[in-house]
Amino acid sequence: MTGTAGRVVGDRYELATLLGQGGMGQVWTAYDRRLDRRVAVKLLRPDKVAGAEAAELRRRFLRECRVTAQVDHPGLVTVHDAGSEGEELFLVMQYVDGADLSDHLAEHDPYPWPWAVAVAAQLCAVLSAVHAVPIVHRDLKPRNVMVKQDGTVTVLDLGVASVMDSDTTRLTHTGSPIGSPAYMAPEQAMGGAVGPYTDLYALGVLLHELLSGDVPFAGSTALGVLHRHLYEPPVPVRRLRPEVPEALENLVLRLLAKDPQHRPASAQEVYEDLALLLPARGMPTGAPLDPTRPFLRPHAPWPDRARTPAPQPAPATPVPVAPGKPDVADAVDEVKRLLGEGRITQAVDILSAILPAAAEQHGEHSPVVRTLRKQYAATLMDDGQYRRALPELRRLAAERAAEAGQADPQALRFRFDVAQCLEQLGDPAAALAEYRTLLPYYENQYVFTDPELAHDVRRRIGQLLLALGDRGAAHDTLIRLLHDVERLRGPGHPLAAEVHRTLQWLGQVRG
């Protein structure tokens, strides 16, 4: 068996996009149909199930499921589920939104040394938790480290970890050590016993790479790289970057000691050394993916959660609509089906991914694209993603008003949704201004044809005035609204009862 987009694993997880594959298997983004959320699913490679190594590979994969689930740390990917289908095994994990450390390094050259310190410090916190189980990761490298949007670091793939007991210290006797040669400690390369010191060596390689831009030992063959690990001293990083603190250079050299006994005693010890080099608390740039941010402002909100972003382009990696159905018409059908099943998160991703193709195929201002964008904005609102919906709705409102006039019902409806988003995002002043701008249109045009909407706008204005502390204006607004609602709908109407309760409470406060 093999993973394909649209395939459902465990009667629950629908595969979407292949993220990568390697010796252990494939990793996919997927959708949890039951909880309507994005997850990552790891599958054992089908071509590795058969043959002499099958039993060992199955045992190693099952160990990954158990071992990863044992460690509870915010810097480790969370395990949600595990199981098997026939001969195939799967592991369901938290989906991590960010950039892997290798890409992060490539995009920031040279990598700021305080960032390298911050990444290493976070990795030490993770390794301390892992080593306490006790587990050895055995494959720590930039591709197995994610930098999330808030700057926090998440370690992936304990799949080649070894539980440190007599029957699992060595996972293979075939002469092929587990791990990546560029990050492999000498004792690991020789097939010797591994321990926390092995991960600390890999941490030293990773730190050297962040500071210098390259691993300390490279070569054209895996054997050549391992030979250099065993016999060559690393180049001190200050020869390559003089601005790196001497204490940091010395720490990297200690981590890269050939003899494990000459390395730091624990990840905790390394953390304490790094702590002296971490930036003091203060205000970061606010940019996402800044790994110093967790130390500058511990537990602070994410930088992109505290403000309304500009309209974002579609994701760089398109989400497959369905196997063999990449066109716009089929995407629309797929979205309808998903929405009918209540799978809103997946529908949002498909709409986001198909919009660029639809614009290219039909034109940016075509009815097809306009319809898709309306559905996208509405679906975002249904999914509670008000921050993403807001710029889409503003754009739709502006375009519709330019075509049909400010008083056009559809343009007004988009603006009403904009105000709702602002309300939900905790910006009462902006929401109040938007509702107040809308009110004359609804009162002048629709008070008799659609009084409910006009009354709803007035109710929201009164509530926002209360939120902003203007109790007098709120009282006057709600009194007039109560009079009109009782006149048009009767005193027993639910809205009249709600407004009456608010006025009673407000009267007690004012009194």
C-alpha positions as CSV (number, residue, x, y, z in Angstrom):
1,M,0.0,0.0,0.0
2,T,1.0,3.6,-0.5
3,G,-0.3,7.0,0.6
4,T,-2.3,9.0,-2.0
5,A,-4.2,12.2,-1.7
6,G,-7.8,11.6,-0.7
7,R,-7.1,8.2,0.9
8,V,-8.7,7.8,4.3
9,V,-6.5,6.1,7.0
10,G,-8.0,4.5,10.0
11,D,-11.5,5.4,8.8
12,R,-10.8,8.9,10.0
13,Y,-7.7,10.7,8.6
14,E,-7.9,11.9,5.0
15,L,-4.5,12.4,3.4
16,A,-4.0,15.7,1.7
17,T,-0.4,16.7,0.9
18,L,2.8,14.7,0.9
19,L,5.3,16.6,3.1
20,G,8.2,14.2,2.7
21,Q,9.5,10.7,2.8
22,G,12.6,8.9,3.9
23,G,13.9,5.6,5.3
24,M,11.0,5.1,7.7
25,G,8.1,6.2,5.5
26,Q,6.0,9.1,4.3
27,V,4.6,12.1,6.2
28,W,1.4,13.7,5.0
29,T,-0.8,16.5,6.0
30,A,-4.2,15.2,6.6
31,Y,-7.7,16.1,8.0
32,D,-9.2,14.5,11.1
33,R,-12.8,14.0,9.9
34,R,-14.1,13.5,13.4
35,L,-12.7,16.7,14.9
36,D,-12.3,18.7,11.7
37,R,-8.7,19.7,12.2
38,R,-5.4,19.5,10.4
39,V,-3.0,16.8,11.5
40,A,0.2,15.1,10.2
41,V,0.1,11.4,9.4
42,K,3.2,9.2,9.2
43,L,3.0,6.0,7.2
44,L,5.5,3.1,7.1
45,R,6.8,2.9,3.6
46,P,5.1,0.1,1.8
47,D,8.2,-1.1,0.0
48,K,9.8,-1.6,3.4
49,V,7.1,-3.8,4.8
50,A,8.3,-7.0,3.1
51,G,11.7,-8.7,3.3
52,A,14.2,-9.5,5.9
53,E,13.9,-6.2,7.7
54,A,10.1,-6.2,8.0
55,A,10.0,-7.4,11.6
56,E,12.6,-4.9,12.7
57,L,11.0,-2.0,10.8
58,R,7.6,-2.8,12.3
59,R,9.1,-3.0,15.8
60,R,10.9,0.3,15.3
61,F,7.8,2.0,14.1
62,L,5.7,0.7,16.9
63,R,8.3,1.9,19.3
64,E,8.1,5.4,17.8
65,C,4.4,5.5,18.6
66,R,4.9,4.4,22.2
67,V,8.0,6.4,22.9
68,T,6.9,9.7,21.3
69,A,3.6,9.5,23.3
70,Q,5.6,9.1,26.6
71,V,7.2,12.5,26.5
72,D,5.0,15.5,27.4
73,H,6.8,18.7,26.5
74,P,5.6,21.8,24.5
75,G,8.8,21.5,22.4
76,L,7.9,18.1,21.1
77,V,5.2,17.2,18.5
78,T,2.1,15.8,20.1
79,V,1.0,12.3,19.3
80,H,-2.8,12.1,18.7
81,D,-3.3,8.5,17.5
82,A,-1.6,5.3,16.2
83,G,-2.8,2.2,14.5
84,S,-2.5,-0.2,11.6
85,E,-4.3,-1.1,8.4
86,G,-3.4,-4.6,7.2
87,E,0.4,-4.6,7.0
88,E,0.7,-0.8,7.1
89,L,1.3,1.2,10.2
90,F,0.4,4.9,10.8
91,L,1.1,7.5,13.4
92,V,-1.1,10.6,13.8
93,M,0.6,13.7,15.1
94,Q,0.1,17.4,15.7
95,Y,0.4,19.5,12.5
96,V,3.1,22.1,13.1
97,D,2.8,25.5,11.3
98,G,6.2,27.0,10.6
99,A,9.5,26.5,8.8
100,D,12.0,23.7,9.4
101,L,15.3,24.9,10.7
102,S,17.2,24.1,7.5
103,D,14.9,26.4,5.5
104,H,15.0,29.0,8.3
105,L,18.8,29.0,8.1
106,A,18.8,29.3,4.3
107,E,16.5,32.3,4.5
108,H,18.7,34.1,7.1
109,D,22.4,34.2,6.0
110,P,24.3,34.8,8.2
111,Y,22.1,33.4,10.9
112,P,22.2,35.9,13.9
113,W,24.2,34.3,16.7
114,P,21.6,35.2,19.3
115,W,19.1,33.3,17.2
116,A,21.4,30.3,17.3
117,V,21.7,30.5,21.1
118,A,17.9,30.8,21.4
119,V,17.3,27.7,19.2
120,A,19.9,25.7,21.0
121,A,18.5,26.7,24.4
122,Q,15.0,25.6,23.4
123,L,16.5,22.3,22.1
124,C,18.2,21.7,25.4
125,A,14.9,22.1,27.2
126,V,13.4,19.4,24.9
127,L,16.4,17.1,25.2
128,S,16.3,17.3,29.0
129,A,12.7,16.0,28.9
130,V,13.5,13.3,26.3
131,H,16.6,12.1,28.2
132,A,14.7,11.9,31.4
133,V,12.4,9.1,30.0
134,P,15.2,7.9,29.2
135,I,15.2,8.3,25.4
136,V,18.0,9.2,23.0
137,H,16.7,11.0,19.9
138,R,19.6,9.8,17.7
139,D,18.7,11.9,14.7
140,L,18.7,15.6,15.8
141,K,19.2,17.8,12.7
142,P,17.7,20.9,11.2
143,R,15.2,19.0,9.1
144,N,13.8,17.5,12.3
145,V,13.4,20.9,14.0
146,M,10.5,23.3,13.2
147,V,10.5,27.0,14.1
148,K,6.9,28.0,14.7
149,Q,5.3,31.3,13.9
150,D,5.7,32.5,17.5
151,G,9.5,31.7,17.5
152,T,9.1,28.5,19.6
153,V,11.0,25.4,18.4
154,T,9.4,22.0,18.0
155,V,11.4,18.8,17.6
156,L,10.0,16.1,15.2
157,D,10.6,12.4,14.7
158,L,11.6,10.3,17.7
159,G,11.2,7.4,15.2
160,V,14.8,6.4,15.4
161,A,15.0,6.9,19.2
162,S,16.2,4.1,21.3
163,V,14.7,3.3,24.7
164,M,17.9,2.9,26.8
165,D,17.7,-0.7,28.0
166,S,19.6,-3.8,27.2
167,D,17.5,-5.0,24.2
168,T,17.0,-1.7,22.5
169,T,20.4,0.0,22.8
170,R,21.3,-1.1,19.3
171,L,18.5,-1.2,16.8
172,T,20.5,-2.7,13.9
173,H,23.4,-5.0,13.5
174,T,23.5,-4.7,9.7
175,G,26.4,-2.2,9.7
176,S,24.0,0.7,8.9
177,P,23.8,2.9,12.0
178,I,20.6,4.9,12.5
179,G,20.8,8.6,12.0
180,S,22.2,11.2,9.5
181,P,26.0,11.0,8.9
182,A,26.6,14.8,9.0
183,Y,25.2,15.0,12.6
184,M,26.4,11.6,13.9
185,A,28.5,11.3,17.0
186,P,31.7,9.1,16.7
187,E,30.3,6.5,19.0
188,Q,27.1,6.3,17.0
189,A,29.1,6.0,13.7
190,M,31.0,3.1,15.1
191,G,27.8,1.3,16.2
192,G,28.6,1.8,19.9
193,A,26.3,2.5,22.8
194,V,24.5,5.7,22.6
195,G,23.3,8.0,25.3
196,P,22.3,11.6,26.0
197,Y,25.9,12.6,25.1
198,T,25.1,11.4,21.5
199,D,22.3,14.0,21.1
200,L,24.6,16.6,22.6
201,Y,27.2,16.0,19.9
202,A,24.4,16.4,17.3
203,L,23.4,19.6,19.0
204,G,27.0,20.8,18.6
205,V,26.9,20.0,14.9
206,L,23.7,21.9,14.6
207,L,25.0,24.9,16.5
208,H,28.2,25.0,14.4
209,E,26.0,24.9,11.2
210,L,23.8,27.8,12.4
211,L,26.8,29.9,13.3
212,S,29.0,29.1,10.3
213,G,26.5,28.3,7.6
214,D,27.8,24.7,7.2
215,V,28.2,21.5,9.1
216,P,31.7,21.0,10.6
217,F,32.3,17.8,8.6
218,A,31.2,17.4,5.0
219,G,32.2,14.9,2.3
220,S,31.1,13.3,-0.9
221,T,30.3,10.0,0.7
222,A,28.8,8.9,4.0
223,L,31.9,6.9,4.9
224,G,34.1,9.9,4.3
225,V,31.9,12.1,6.5
226,L,32.0,9.5,9.3
227,H,35.8,9.2,9.0
228,R,36.1,13.0,9.6
229,H,33.8,12.8,12.6
230,L,36.1,10.2,14.1
231,Y,39.5,11.8,13.4
232,E,39.4,15.5,12.4
233,P,39.0,18.4,14.8
234,P,36.3,20.9,14.0
235,V,37.2,24.4,12.8
236,P,36.5,26.9,15.6
237,V,33.5,29.1,14.6
238,R,35.2,32.4,15.4
239,R,37.6,31.8,12.6
240,L,34.6,32.0,10.3
241,R,32.6,34.6,12.2
242,P,34.7,36.7,14.6
243,E,31.6,38.3,16.1
244,V,30.5,35.1,17.8
245,P,31.2,35.2,21.6
246,E,34.2,33.2,22.7
247,A,32.1,31.5,25.3
248,L,29.8,30.2,22.6
249,E,32.7,29.0,20.5
250,N,34.1,27.1,23.5
251,L,30.7,25.5,24.2
252,V,30.4,24.3,20.5
253,L,33.9,22.8,20.8
254,R,33.0,21.0,24.0
255,L,29.8,19.6,22.4
256,L,31.9,18.3,19.5
257,A,34.4,16.5,21.6
258,K,35.2,13.0,20.2
259,D,35.2,11.4,23.6
260,P,31.7,11.6,25.2
261,Q,33.3,12.1,28.6
262,H,34.7,15.4,27.5
263,R,31.3,16.8,26.5
264,P,29.0,18.6,28.8
265,A,27.3,16.3,31.4
266,S,23.7,17.0,30.4
267,A,21.4,19.1,28.3
268,Q,20.6,21.0,31.5
269,E,24.3,22.0,31.8
270,V,24.4,23.2,28.2
271,Y,21.2,25.2,28.8
272,E,22.8,26.9,31.8
273,D,25.8,27.9,29.7
274,L,23.5,29.2,26.9
275,A,21.3,31.1,29.4
276,L,24.2,33.5,30.0
277,L,24.2,34.4,26.3
278,L,20.5,34.7,25.8
279,P,19.1,38.2,25.1
280,A,17.7,40.1,28.1
281,R,13.9,40.4,28.3
282,G,12.6,43.2,26.1
283,M,10.7,43.8,22.9
284,P,11.5,41.7,19.9
285,T,11.0,42.9,16.3
286,G,7.5,41.4,16.4
287,A,8.3,39.4,13.3
288,P,7.2,35.8,13.3
289,L,9.8,32.9,13.3
290,D,12.1,34.9,15.6
291,P,13.5,32.2,18.0
292,T,14.6,34.8,20.5
293,R,11.0,35.8,21.1
294,P,10.2,33.1,23.7
295,F,13.0,34.5,25.9
296,L,12.4,38.2,25.2
297,R,8.7,37.8,26.1
298,P,7.9,34.4,27.7
299,H,4.4,33.2,27.0
300,A,3.5,36.4,25.1
301,P,0.8,36.1,22.4
302,W,2.0,35.3,18.9
303,P,3.1,38.3,16.9
304,D,0.6,37.6,14.2
305,R,-2.3,37.1,16.6
306,A,-2.2,40.6,18.1
307,R,-3.0,42.5,15.0
308,T,-5.1,42.2,11.8
309,P,-2.9,41.0,9.0
310,A,-2.9,42.2,5.4
311,P,-4.5,39.9,2.9
312,Q,-2.5,36.8,2.5
313,P,-1.7,34.9,-0.7
314,A,-2.7,31.3,-1.1
315,P,-0.4,28.8,0.5
316,A,2.8,28.0,-1.3
317,T,2.0,24.3,-1.1
318,P,-1.5,23.8,-2.7
319,V,-3.9,21.5,-1.0
320,P,-5.1,18.8,-3.3
321,V,-8.8,19.0,-4.0
322,A,-9.4,15.4,-4.7
323,P,-7.4,12.7,-6.5
324,G,-7.5,13.4,-10.3
325,K,-9.7,16.5,-9.9
326,P,-7.6,19.6,-10.0
327,D,-10.0,21.9,-11.9
328,V,-12.1,24.7,-10.5
329,A,-15.5,23.2,-11.2
330,D,-14.6,20.0,-9.4
331,A,-13.1,22.0,-6.5
332,V,-16.4,23.8,-6.1
333,D,-18.2,20.4,-6.0
334,E,-15.7,19.2,-3.4
335,V,-16.2,22.2,-1.2
336,K,-20.0,21.8,-1.3
337,R,-19.6,18.2,-0.3
338,L,-17.2,19.0,2.6
339,L,-19.4,21.8,3.9
340,G,-22.4,19.5,3.8
341,E,-20.4,17.1,5.9
342,G,-19.4,19.9,8.3
343,R,-15.7,19.6,7.4
344,I,-15.2,23.4,7.3
345,T,-11.4,23.4,7.9
346,Q,-10.7,21.3,4.9
347,A,-13.1,23.3,2.7
348,V,-11.2,26.5,3.7
349,D,-7.9,25.0,2.6
350,I,-9.3,23.9,-0.8
351,L,-10.9,27.3,-1.5
352,S,-7.6,29.1,-0.6
353,A,-5.6,26.8,-2.8
354,I,-8.0,26.9,-5.8
355,L,-8.4,30.7,-6.0
356,P,-5.1,31.5,-7.8
357,A,-5.9,28.8,-10.4
358,A,-9.4,30.1,-10.8
359,A,-8.2,33.7,-11.3
360,E,-5.7,32.5,-13.9
361,Q,-8.3,30.4,-15.7
362,H,-11.3,32.8,-15.6
363,G,-9.9,36.2,-14.7
364,E,-9.5,38.0,-11.4
365,H,-12.8,39.8,-11.7
366,S,-14.8,37.1,-13.3
367,P,-18.1,35.9,-11.7
368,V,-16.6,32.5,-11.0
369,V,-13.7,34.0,-9.0
370,R,-16.1,36.4,-7.2
371,T,-18.3,33.6,-6.2
372,L,-15.4,31.5,-4.9
373,R,-14.1,34.5,-2.9
374,K,-17.5,35.0,-1.4
375,Q,-17.7,31.4,-0.4
376,Y,-14.1,31.6,1.0
377,A,-14.9,34.6,3.2
378,A,-18.2,33.1,4.4
379,T,-16.5,29.7,5.2
380,L,-13.8,31.5,7.1
381,M,-16.4,33.2,9.2
382,D,-18.2,29.9,9.7
383,D,-15.0,28.4,10.9
384,G,-14.4,31.3,13.3
385,Q,-11.3,32.5,11.4
386,Y,-12.3,36.2,11.6
387,R,-8.7,37.5,11.2
388,R,-8.4,35.8,7.8
389,A,-11.9,36.7,6.8
390,L,-11.6,40.4,7.5
391,P,-9.3,41.4,4.6
392,E,-11.3,39.2,2.2
393,L,-14.6,40.9,3.2
394,R,-13.1,44.4,3.0
395,R,-12.0,43.7,-0.6
396,L,-15.3,42.2,-1.6
397,A,-17.2,45.2,-0.1
398,A,-15.0,47.8,-1.8
399,E,-15.3,46.0,-5.2
400,R,-19.0,45.6,-5.0
401,A,-19.5,49.3,-3.9
402,A,-17.3,50.5,-6.8
403,E,-19.5,48.5,-9.2
404,A,-23.0,49.0,-7.8
405,G,-22.8,51.9,-5.4
406,Q,-22.4,52.3,-1.6
407,A,-26.1,51.5,-1.0
408,D,-26.0,48.2,-2.8
409,P,-27.5,45.5,-0.5
410,Q,-24.6,43.1,-1.2
411,A,-21.9,45.7,-0.5
412,L,-23.7,46.6,2.7
413,R,-23.9,42.9,3.7
414,F,-20.1,42.6,3.2
415,R,-19.6,45.6,5.4
416,F,-21.9,44.2,8.0
417,D,-19.7,41.1,8.1
418,V,-16.6,43.3,8.3
419,A,-18.1,44.9,11.4
420,Q,-18.9,41.5,12.9
421,C,-15.3,40.4,12.3
422,L,-14.0,43.5,14.1
423,E,-16.3,42.8,17.0
424,Q,-15.1,39.2,17.3
425,L,-11.4,40.3,17.0
426,G,-11.8,42.6,20.1
427,D,-11.8,46.0,18.3
428,P,-15.0,47.6,19.6
429,A,-14.2,51.1,18.4
430,A,-13.6,50.1,14.8
431,A,-16.7,47.8,14.9
432,L,-18.8,50.6,16.3
433,A,-17.6,53.0,13.6
434,E,-18.5,50.5,10.9
435,Y,-22.0,49.8,12.3
436,R,-22.7,53.5,12.6
437,T,-21.8,54.1,9.0
438,L,-24.1,51.3,8.0
439,L,-27.1,52.3,10.1
440,P,-28.4,55.2,7.9
441,Y,-28.6,52.8,4.9
442,Y,-30.5,50.2,6.8
443,E,-32.9,52.7,8.4
444,N,-33.5,54.7,5.3
445,Q,-33.9,51.8,2.9
446,Y,-34.8,48.7,4.8
447,V,-36.5,49.7,8.0
448,F,-39.8,48.5,6.6
449,T,-38.6,45.7,4.3
450,D,-35.9,44.3,6.6
451,P,-36.4,45.8,10.1
452,E,-34.7,42.8,11.8
453,L,-31.3,43.7,10.3
454,A,-31.7,47.4,11.2
455,H,-32.6,46.5,14.7
456,D,-29.7,44.1,15.0
457,V,-27.3,46.9,13.9
458,R,-28.8,49.2,16.6
459,R,-28.5,46.5,19.2
460,R,-24.8,45.9,18.4
461,I,-24.2,49.7,18.5
462,G,-25.7,49.8,22.0
463,Q,-23.7,46.9,23.2
464,L,-20.4,48.3,21.8
465,L,-21.1,51.6,23.4
466,L,-21.4,49.8,26.7
467,A,-18.2,48.0,26.0
468,L,-16.4,51.3,25.4
469,G,-17.8,52.7,28.7
470,D,-20.3,55.3,27.1
471,R,-23.2,54.2,29.2
472,G,-25.3,57.3,28.5
473,A,-25.2,56.9,24.8
474,A,-25.8,53.2,25.2
475,H,-28.9,53.8,27.3
476,D,-30.3,56.3,24.8
477,T,-29.6,53.9,21.9
478,L,-31.2,50.9,23.6
479,I,-34.3,52.8,24.9
480,R,-35.1,54.0,21.3
481,L,-34.5,50.5,20.0
482,L,-36.8,48.9,22.7
483,H,-39.6,51.4,21.8
484,D,-39.3,50.5,18.1
485,V,-39.1,46.8,18.6
486,E,-42.1,46.7,20.9
487,R,-44.1,48.9,18.4
488,L,-43.2,46.7,15.4
489,R,-42.9,43.2,16.8
490,G,-44.7,43.4,20.2
491,P,-43.4,43.5,23.8
492,G,-43.0,39.7,23.8
493,H,-40.4,39.5,21.1
494,P,-37.1,37.9,22.2
495,L,-35.1,41.0,21.1
496,A,-37.3,43.3,23.2
497,A,-36.8,41.0,26.2
498,E,-33.0,41.0,25.6
499,V,-32.9,44.8,25.3
500,H,-35.1,45.2,28.4
501,R,-32.7,43.0,30.5
502,T,-29.7,45.1,29.3
503,L,-31.5,48.3,30.2
504,Q,-32.4,47.0,33.7
505,W,-28.8,46.0,34.3
506,L,-27.6,49.4,33.0
507,G,-30.1,51.2,35.2
508,Q,-28.8,49.5,38.3
509,V,-25.2,50.4,37.3
510,R,-26.1,54.0,36.6
511,G,-28.1,54.2,39.8
